[in-house]
C-alpha cells in the first residue's frame, strides 16, 4: 500500500496550516484553538 498523491499537496500525516473561519453565529473559529480535541474537517462544494 503506497501513499496517494494528493493534488493539494497534503500527505498524511502532514499537518494542515492553521486558519480561521466564521461559524454559524458569525464568530471566528480558529483551527489551532481546537487541536486538543479530535477535529474532523469536511469541505462541501456547492453554493448555499
C-alpha distance (Angstrom), angle and dihedral (degrees) to the residues before:
residue distance angle dihedral
X1 . . .
X2 3.80 . .
X3 3.76 136.6 .
X4 3.80 114.5 -83.5
X5 3.79 112.8 -125.0
X6 3.79 105.5 -121.1
X7 3.83 114.5 -153.7
X8 3.83 88.6 -143.0
X9 3.79 91.7 58.6
X10 3.82 96.1 -119.1
X11 3.78 111.4 132.8
X12 3.82 121.2 -176.7
X13 3.01 125.4 -80.6
X14 3.82 88.8 24.1
X15 3.81 112.7 119.7
X16 3.77 118.3 -120.7
X17 3.80 119.3 -127.6
X18 3.79 119.8 -94.8
X19 3.81 115.2 -100.7
X20 3.80 141.1 169.7
X21 3.81 126.6 -134.2
X22 3.79 134.0 170.1
X23 3.80 118.6 -103.0
X24 3.82 126.9 -143.2
X25 3.83 90.6 -78.2
X26 3.85 91.6 51.1
X27 3.82 90.3 -108.6
X28 3.81 119.6 137.9
X29 3.80 115.4 -99.6
X30 3.82 114.7 -164.9
X31 3.79 119.9 -164.1
X32 3.80 92.6 -147.4
X33 3.81 90.2 60.0
X34 3.81 92.2 60.5
X35 3.80 103.2 45.4
X36 3.82 92.8 105.9
X37 3.83 87.8 70.6
X38 3.77 130.4 49.0
X39 3.80 111.4 -82.8
X40 3.79 126.0 -163.1
X41 3.79 115.3 -171.1
X42 3.79 118.5 -157.4
X43 3.78 118.8 -176.8
X44 3.78 115.8 -166.0
X45 3.76 123.4 -160.5
X46 3.72 117.2 -140.0
X47 3.73 146.4 73.1
X48 3.78 115.3 -81.4
